[in-house]
């Protein structure tokens, strides 16, 4: 049973072996009753489908000192913690009428690792950007977590050398390759290592933020602050340099910023989806400067690297894979980049959890057969059966919006990003035409839908938090569609 001690100024809940009278005649409440209260809030917050797939298996272990402890299946504990941490904390606080934190433990006794204390996951920055943006290196993107293979060994070695000896060699360092192969990972790893070991001033940004803050600085007459912010650093790392194309004034400013940093001996690290000579819509002088140091290409991973990446991702996410053939099947069959592989693993885990089946090689093979040739776009099948309106509803709930806002003309950063994500997911998970999708989201054109999809892919590449959010939404939609097809 659970006993509450109201005399200590706030409720305190503690698991007890049997009925214990509450002080001040507050009635004793059972764990089942408390969980039902929390579950009611959860259903309301996430909807019945997501609740049944991910949250129904949870079990209330204890509530003590304003900390709610829940047990989850070991195979999905990390996923549930990351995806639903914020909503679990909000729902539990609402049900218990006090602010509480939530931690999740694995329900199987042999599970290793400490319980996770959850106060809510970090959301991507959707509000209006500050004039002088600066990004913190992601703790998920370190050199230790980077899986090395033939296609990225050269770039990894160059990145590590720059991190250990900034400004000495390979300046500038230009990392290039297709989406999802690890460019952003290496930039974050360099920034994190340099910040921790060199003590210098490190600025991690991307070309889109550079352009936005440049325009804002002109509008607010803060150009001197803008220049100081970007030039008075010991190391600058700029992702997605291709975004500078077709922005003449921004390109001009970036050129002068580059020259200033180079003359002062600051380390410059750049990343793009193509090498400098292929940035054809940049001025020749800037292209020459971008390629004046070391250009380090990254290609798609080979089968051995894909398998190693899956093993590391499963370990980092706390996904228990008993049958090692599962990862071998995914590595062999789910072709493409690292992000594609991780999506296939998430899909397999969701499918196993939903169907109540073991995560086996046969199940993994079944999951991969439902994927398209690149492992992301679904072929006609279970994942392609969700209506556009349903995807709109799920995305709106994720962002705390109404579906009417996605269908309207609102252009705030949060609404615009949510709408782009929704259109991107509709292209991924339905057979609807771009015209049909655009019609649902406020009579937007074919070109507008394609632009939304392109912007979502670009933001997933440049922003780890956005990438994670979209991948999780995609996996949840797959799970919902598969659940309804059974």
C-alpha positions in Angstrom: 0.0 0.0 0.0 1.0 3.6 -0.2 1.0 5.9 2.8 1.0 9.7 2.7 2.4 12.0 5.4 0.7 15.3 5.0 2.1 16.7 8.2 5.5 17.2 6.7 4.3 20.2 4.6 3.7 18.2 1.4 2.6 14.8 0.4 5.2 12.0 0.8 4.4 8.7 -0.7 6.2 5.5 0.4 5.7 1.8 -0.6 4.5 -0.2 2.4 4.0 -4.0 2.9 0.5 -3.5 4.2 -2.1 -0.9 5.2 -0.7 2.0 7.1 -3.0 4.7 8.6 -2.3 8.1 7.1 -1.7 11.1 9.3 -4.4 13.7 9.5 -6.9 11.1 8.3 -5.8 11.2 4.7 -7.1 8.0 3.1 -4.6 5.2 2.2 -4.3 4.7 -1.6 -3.2 1.5 -3.3 -0.6 1.4 -6.1 -3.2 0.2 -8.5 -5.4 3.2 -7.8 -2.6 5.6 -8.1 -1.5 4.1 -11.4 -5.0 4.3 -12.7 -5.0 8.0 -12.0 -1.7 8.4 -13.8 -2.8 6.2 -16.7 -5.9 8.3 -17.2 -3.8 11.4 -17.5 -1.4 9.6 -19.9 -4.2 8.4 -22.2 -5.5 11.9 -22.4 -2.1 13.3 -23.1 -0.8 10.9 -25.8 -4.0 9.2 -27.1 -5.1 5.6 -26.8 -2.9 4.2 -29.6 0.4 5.4 -28.2 -0.6 4.6 -24.7 -1.5 1.0 -25.5 1.7 0.5 -27.5 4.3 2.1 -25.2 2.8 3.0 -21.8 0.3 0.3 -20.9 3.2 -2.2 -20.1 4.6 0.1 -17.4 4.2 -0.8 -13.8 4.2 1.5 -10.8 6.9 0.4 -8.4 7.0 3.1 -5.7 6.3 6.8 -5.0 8.7 8.3 -2.4 10.0 11.7 -1.7 8.2 13.2 -4.8 9.9 10.6 -7.1 7.7 8.2 -9.0 9.4 4.9 -9.9 8.1 3.0 -12.9 9.2 -0.4 -14.3 9.3 -0.9 -18.0 10.3 -3.9 -20.2 14.1 -3.9 -20.6 13.9 -3.8 -24.4 12.0 -0.5 -24.4 13.0 1.2 -21.2 15.4 3.7 -22.8 13.0 4.4 -25.6 10.1 5.1 -23.3 12.3 7.2 -21.0 13.5 9.4 -23.9 10.3 9.7 -25.8 7.8 9.9 -23.0 9.8 11.3 -20.1 8.2 14.8 -20.2 4.6 13.6 -20.5 5.1 11.0 -17.8 6.3 13.6 -15.4 3.5 16.0 -16.3 0.8 13.3 -16.0 2.1 11.9 -12.7 2.3 15.5 -11.2 -1.3 16.2 -12.3 -2.6 12.9 -11.0 -0.9 13.3 -7.6 -1.6 17.0 -7.3 2.0 17.8 -6.7 5.2 18.3 -8.7 7.0 15.0 -9.0 9.8 13.5 -11.0 9.8 10.2 -12.7 12.4 7.5 -13.0 12.2 4.3 -15.0 13.9 1.0 -14.2 14.0 -2.2 -16.2 11.4 -4.7 -14.9 13.7 -7.8 -15.4 15.8 -8.3 -12.3 19.0 -9.0 -14.2 19.1 -5.7 -15.9 22.2 -3.7 -15.3 22.6 0.0 -15.0 21.2 2.7 -12.8 17.6 3.9 -13.0 17.0 6.9 -15.1 15.6 10.0 -13.3 13.4 11.9 -15.7 12.5 15.6 -15.5 11.5 15.8 -19.2 13.5 15.5 -22.4 15.1 18.4 -24.1 12.9 19.7 -26.9 14.4 21.2 -30.0 14.7 25.0 -30.0 11.5 26.1 -31.7 11.1 29.6 -30.4 12.5 32.5 -32.2 16.3 32.3 -32.4 18.3 34.8 -30.4 20.4 37.2 -32.4 23.6 35.4 -31.5 22.9 31.7 -31.4 25.4 29.2 -30.1 24.9 25.4 -29.8 26.2 23.1 -27.1 27.9 19.9 -28.2 25.6 17.0 -27.8 26.8 14.4 -25.2 25.5 11.7 -27.6 28.0 12.8 -30.3 31.5 12.0 -28.9 34.5 10.4 -30.5 34.0 7.4 -28.2 30.5 6.9 -29.7 31.6 7.3 -33.3 31.8 3.9 -35.1 34.8 3.9 -37.4 34.9 2.1 -40.7 36.6 2.3 -44.1 34.2 5.0 -45.4 34.8 7.4 -42.5 38.3 6.5 -41.1 40.0 9.3 -42.8 37.5 12.0 -41.7 37.5 10.6 -38.1 41.3 10.8 -38.0 41.4 14.3 -39.3 38.6 15.4 -36.9 40.5 13.9 -33.9 43.7 15.5 -34.9 42.0 18.9 -35.2 40.4 18.4 -31.8 43.7 17.5 -30.1 45.8 20.2 -31.9 43.5 23.0 -33.0 45.0 25.5 -35.4 48.1 23.5 -36.0 47.2 21.4 -39.0 44.2 20.9 -41.3 42.9 24.4 -41.2 40.3 24.7 -42.5 39.0 21.1 -42.2 36.1 20.5 -44.6 34.0 17.3 -43.9 31.6 16.4 -46.7 29.2 13.5 -47.4 25.6 12.5 -47.9 23.0 12.9 -45.1 23.2 10.6 -42.1 26.8 9.4 -42.4 28.2 11.2 -39.3 29.3 14.8 -40.3 27.3 16.5 -37.6 28.5 13.8 -35.1 32.1 14.7 -35.9 31.5 18.4 -35.5 29.9 17.9 -32.1 32.7 15.6 -31.1 35.4 18.1 -32.1 33.6 20.9 -30.3 33.1 18.9 -27.1 36.6 17.6 -27.0 38.1 21.1 -27.6 35.9 22.7 -25.0 36.8 20.1 -22.4 40.5 20.0 -23.1 41.7 23.3 -24.6 39.9 25.8 -22.5 39.5 28.0 -25.6 36.5 29.8 -27.0 34.5 27.3 -29.2 31.5 28.3 -31.3 29.4 25.5 -32.8 26.8 26.7 -35.2 25.4 26.1 -38.7 25.0 28.1 -41.8 21.3 28.6 -41.3 21.8 30.1 -37.8 24.7 32.2 -39.2 22.4 33.6 -41.9 19.5 34.2 -39.5 21.6 36.0 -36.9 23.2 38.1 -39.6 19.8 39.3 -40.8 18.7 39.9 -37.3 21.9 41.8 -36.5 21.3 44.1 -39.5 17.7 44.7 -38.5 18.6 45.5 -34.8 21.8 47.4 -35.7 24.0 44.9 -33.7 26.6 44.1 -36.4 29.5 44.8 -34.1 28.2 42.3 -31.6 27.6 39.8 -34.4 31.1 40.2 -35.7 32.6 39.8 -32.2 30.5 36.7 -31.5 31.7 34.9 -34.6 35.2 36.2 -35.0 36.5 36.4 -31.4 36.8 32.7 -31.0 39.6 30.1 -31.0 37.6 27.6 -32.9 34.4 27.8 -35.1 32.5 24.8 -36.4 29.9 25.5 -39.1 27.5 22.7 -40.3 25.5 22.7 -43.5 27.6 25.2 -45.4 25.5 24.5 -48.5 22.9 26.8 -47.0 25.0 29.8 -47.8 24.2 29.3 -51.5 21.9 31.9 -53.1 22.3 34.3 -50.1 24.6 36.9 -51.5 24.9 39.3 -48.5 25.3 36.4 -46.0 27.9 34.8 -48.2 29.8 38.1 -48.3 29.8 38.3 -44.5 30.8 34.7 -44.1 33.7 35.3 -46.5 35.0 38.1 -44.4 34.4 36.2 -41.2 36.4 33.3 -42.6 39.3 35.5 -43.5 39.3 37.2 -40.1 39.4 33.8 -38.3 42.1 32.5 -40.7 44.3 35.5 -40.2 44.0 35.2 -36.4 45.0 31.5 -36.4 41.6 30.2 -35.2 40.7 26.7 -36.2 37.9 26.4 -38.8 35.8 23.3 -39.2 33.1 23.1 -41.9 30.6 20.4 -43.0 28.5 20.1 -46.1 26.6 17.6 -48.1 29.0 18.1 -51.0 32.7 19.0 -51.6 33.6 22.7 -52.2 33.9 22.4 -56.0 30.3 21.2 -56.1 29.0 24.3 -54.2 28.5 25.9 -57.6 26.2 28.7 -56.5 28.9 30.1 -54.1 31.3 32.7 -55.4 34.6 31.3 -56.7 36.6 33.1 -54.0 34.7 31.5 -51.1 34.8 28.0 -52.7 38.5 28.4 -53.0 38.8 29.3 -49.4 36.6 26.4 -48.2 38.8 23.9 -50.0 42.1 25.5 -49.1 42.8 23.1 -46.2 42.0 19.4 -45.9 38.8 18.1 -47.5 37.7 14.8 -45.7 34.9 12.9 -47.5 32.6 10.4 -45.7 30.9 7.7 -47.7 28.1 5.2 -46.9 29.1 2.6 -44.3 30.1 -0.9 -45.4 28.3 -4.0 -43.9 30.8 -4.5 -41.1 30.5 -0.8 -40.0 26.7 -1.0 -40.2 26.7 -4.0 -37.8 29.0 -2.3 -35.4 26.9 0.9 -35.5 23.8 -1.1 -34.7 25.5 -2.8 -31.8 26.6 0.5 -30.4 23.2 2.1 -30.8 21.5 -0.8 -29.1 23.9 -0.6 -26.2 23.6 3.2 -25.8 19.8 3.1 -26.0 19.6 0.2 -23.5 17.9 -2.1 -26.1 18.3 -5.7 -25.2 18.9 -7.9 -28.3 19.1 -11.5 -27.2 19.4 -12.9 -30.7 22.5 -11.4 -32.3 21.2 -12.4 -35.8 18.7 -9.6 -35.4 21.4 -6.9 -35.9 23.1 -9.0 -38.6 19.8 -9.1 -40.6 19.2 -5.3 -40.2 22.8 -4.5 -41.1 22.7 -6.6 -44.2 19.2 -5.8 -45.5 18.6 -2.2 -44.4 20.9 -0.5 -46.8 21.8 3.2 -46.6 23.2 5.5 -44.0 23.6 5.2 -40.2 20.3 7.1 -39.6 18.5 4.6 -41.8 19.9 1.7 -39.8 18.9 3.2 -36.5 15.4 3.8 -37.8 15.2 0.1 -38.8 16.3 -0.9 -35.3 13.7 1.3 -33.7 11.0 0.0 -36.0 11.9 -3.6 -35.1 11.8 -2.9 -31.4 8.4 -1.2 -31.8 7.0 -4.1 -33.9 8.2 -6.7 -31.3 6.7 -4.7 -28.4 3.4 -4.1 -30.2 2.9 -7.7 -31.3 4.2 -9.3 -28.1 6.7 -11.3 -30.1 10.4 -11.9 -29.4 12.8 -9.7 -31.3 14.2 -12.4 -33.6 16.0 -12.6 -36.9 12.8 -13.6 -38.6 10.9 -10.6 -37.2 13.8 -8.3 -38.3 13.6 -9.8 -41.8 9.8 -9.2 -41.8 10.3 -5.6 -40.7 13.0 -4.9 -43.4 10.8 -6.3 -46.1 8.2 -3.5 -45.2 10.8 -0.8 -45.8 11.7 0.8 -49.1 15.0 0.4 -51.0 16.6 3.0 -48.8 15.2 1.7 -45.6 13.1 4.7 -44.9 10.3 5.2 -47.3 7.7 2.5 -46.8 6.6 0.3 -49.6 2.8 -0.3 -49.9 2.0 -2.3 -46.8 1.1 -1.8 -43.1 3.1 1.4 -42.6 1.4 3.1 -45.5 -2.1 2.9 -44.2 -2.4 5.8 -41.9 -4.6 8.7 -43.1 -3.1 12.2 -43.4 -5.5 13.4 -40.7 -4.2 10.8 -38.2 -0.6 11.8 -38.8 -1.6 15.4 -38.4 -3.2 14.6 -35.0 -0.2 12.6 -33.7 2.2 15.4 -34.8 0.0 18.1 -33.2 -0.1 16.2 -29.9 3.7 15.9 -29.9 4.2 19.6 -30.3 1.3 20.6 -28.0 -0.7 22.1 -30.8 -4.2 21.8 -32.2 -4.6 20.2 -35.6 -6.3 23.5 -36.7 -3.0 25.3 -36.2 -1.2 22.9 -38.6 -3.9 23.5 -41.2 -3.9 27.3 -40.7 -1.6 30.1 -41.8 0.3 30.6 -38.6 4.0 31.0 -39.2 5.5 31.0 -35.7 8.7 28.9 -35.5 7.0 26.2 -33.6 3.9 25.9 -35.8 5.9 26.1 -39.0 8.3 23.4 -37.9 5.5 21.1 -36.7 3.7 21.6 -40.0 6.9 20.8 -42.0 7.4 17.6 -39.9 3.8 16.6 -40.5 4.0 17.0 -44.3 7.3 15.1 -44.3 5.8 12.2 -42.3 2.7 12.2 -44.6 5.1 11.6 -47.5 6.8 8.8 -45.6 3.7 7.0 -44.3 0.9 7.5 -46.8 0.3 7.0 -50.5 -1.3 10.4 -50.6 -0.1 12.7 -53.4 1.7 16.0 -52.6 -1.3 17.9 -53.8 -3.6 15.9 -51.4 -1.2 16.5 -48.5 -0.9 20.2 -49.3 -4.7 20.5 -49.4 -5.0 19.1 -45.9 -2.4 21.6 -44.5 -4.1 24.8 -45.6 -4.2 24.4 -49.4 -0.5 24.4 -49.8 1.0 23.8 -53.2 3.0 20.8 -54.5 6.2 22.8 -54.3 5.4 23.9 -50.7 5.1 20.2 -49.6 8.4 19.3 -51.3 10.1 22.3 -49.7 8.7 21.2 -46.3 10.1 17.7 -46.8 13.5 19.0 -47.9 13.7 21.4 -44.9 12.8 18.6 -42.5 15.6 16.4 -43.9 18.1 19.2 -43.7 17.2 20.0 -40.1 17.4 16.4 -39.1 20.9 16.3 -40.5 22.0 19.5 -38.7 20.1 19.3 -35.4 20.4 16.0 -33.3 17.4 16.9 -31.2 15.1 17.5 -34.2 16.5 14.3 -35.8 15.6 12.3 -32.8 12.1 13.8 -32.5 11.2 13.1 -36.1 12.6 9.5 -36.0 10.6 8.8 -32.8 7.4 10.2 -34.4 8.0 8.1 -37.4 8.5 4.9 -35.4 5.3 5.7 -33.4 3.3 6.1 -36.6 4.6 2.8 -37.8 3.6 1.1 -34.6 0.1 2.6 -34.7 -0.4 1.5 -38.3 0.8 -2.0 -37.6 -1.4 -2.3 -34.5 -4.5 -1.4 -36.5 -3.7 -3.8 -39.3 -3.8 -6.8 -36.8 
